[in-house]
Amino acid sequence: MLRLDDRDIRILELLSREARLSKAELARRINLSPTPCWERLKRLEAAGIIRSYRAEVSLRGLAPHVTVFVTVELERHHAESFAKFERVVAAREEVVGAWALGGGFDYLLQVVTRDIESYQALIDSFLAAGLGLARYYTYVVTKAVKHSGPPLALLLGQGEGAAEAE
């Protein structure tokens, strides 16, 4: 595991919110000259801690859409059932997030489609594919309340609230 110091964590926090920061601006914000900042950035990328850079696109101004979260329970809890379900889900563009869960449901899916009819067509395709869905529950997003990167400093015991948890 890569050992991170305060500056590494600050680089990650800044880039998780503002991926388009220039190297010079990033260096200025973490109080480091550009070359050492660039070296830290390359080390974080090489270690796989920084996996990619993306633009956050506002669909609201781009196209009509609906965001749906779906909890899924499979009929059979065998490795091959999970693998088949995961292969099919991974191949569908509409599924923008998917997580295997411990507890009552097997998966949580985040789906973005044009409308509810398109969402239902996706579910119908899952049912037709013989994936062994025992049940699924649909939760339509009515309003985004918060969306942010992970609280890195807090997770690493260096942010506000870390002392409170001790």
N, C-alpha and C positions, 0 to 999 in steps of 0.2 A: 504494500500500500504506500502510495506517495505521501511523503510528509509535507504538510502545507503550513506555511506561516501566515501571519496577518495580511501581508501583501498579496499572497496567492488567493486567500479567501476574498479579499477586496476586489481583485481582478475578476473572480468568478461572479461575485455579486453584481458588479457593474455590468459585465457582459450579459448576464442573464436578464437584465432589464434593458440594456442599450447595446445591442450587438454591433451597431454601426459605428461605435466610437473609433476614432482614428487611434493609431498606436501612440501618437504624440499626446493626444488628449487623455488616453488611458494612463499613460506614464505620469502625466501632470496630476491626475486625480489620485494616484496612489503614492505621489511624492517620490518618484523614481525617475532616473534618466531613461530615455527611450530604448537604448540597447539592452540593459538588464531587464527592462519590462518585456521586451520582445522575447528574450531568452526564457523568461518565466512562462510567457504565453505559449511558446513552442513546446516547453516541457509539459505543460498541462494538456496540450493537444496530443502529444506523443504518448502520454500516459492514459489517454482515453477519457480523461475527466471532462474535457471540452470535446463533445462529440460532433457538434455542428453549429452553424450560425443560421438563423432564420429571420424572416420578416413576419411580424404578426399582422395578418390581413384582417381588416374589418369587413366581414361579410355583410354587415348591415348596409353599407353604402355600395356594395358590389352587386348583390343578387338576393332575391328572396331565398330563404332557407329556413330549416328547422333543425334544432339540435335536440337530440334525444339520448338519454341514458337508459340502458337496458340491462337488467339483471337476468342472468341465464343460469338455469340448473339443467344439467344433463341427466338423462335416465340412467346411464351406466357410468360408473366411476372407475374406468380402466384406462391405462396409459394410451392405448390406441384410440379410444373415444376422445380423450383430451387432445391428442395430436391431430386427429382429423378435424375437430372443431377449430383448433388454432390455425391450421393450414387454410381452411376456407375463410375464416375471419381475416387473416393476414392478406389474402388476395383481394379483398373488397375495399375499394377506395373510400366508400362512404363511412367505413369504420375508421375513425381517426384516433381512437385510443382503445386499448383493450387490456384488461388486467385479470389475472387469475386470482381468485379470492379463497381465503380460508373461512369457514363458517357456513352459513345457510345457503349461499349461492356459490356457484362455481366460477362465474365470470361477471365482470362489469364492462360493458361496452359503451363507448361514446360514439354516436353516429350523427353525421351531418348530411342532410339530404335537401332536395328542393322543397319538399312538402311532405305531409303525412302519408299521402298515397305512395310516394317514392320510398318512404320508410317501410310501409307495409309490404311493398314489393320485395324489399330486401329481406324482411322476416319470412315472407312466403318462400323466397329462394332458399333460405336456411332450412325451412321445414321440408321443402322438396328434395333437398340434398341428402336427406336421411341422416342428419347429424345427431339425432337422438335427443332433441330438446324435450325435457320433461315439462318445463314451464319457463315462461319469460314474463317479465314485468317491464312496462314501458313508462318512462318518466320524461315528459316533454318539458324542456327548459323554457320558462316564460320570461326570465330576465337574468342576465349575468350580473352577479353581485360582486364577485372578486375573482381575479385571475392573476397570479403572480408566480415568480420562481420560488424555489425552495428556500427556507430561512437558513442559509448556509452557516452563518456565524452561530446561530442558536443550536443547530444540529451538532456543530463541532465544539459546543460548550464555551463559546466566546462571545455570545451576544447577550442582549437584554433578556432577562428571564432565566439565564443559565444559572446564576447564583441563587435565584428563587427556587429552582428545582432541586438544589443540593440540600 
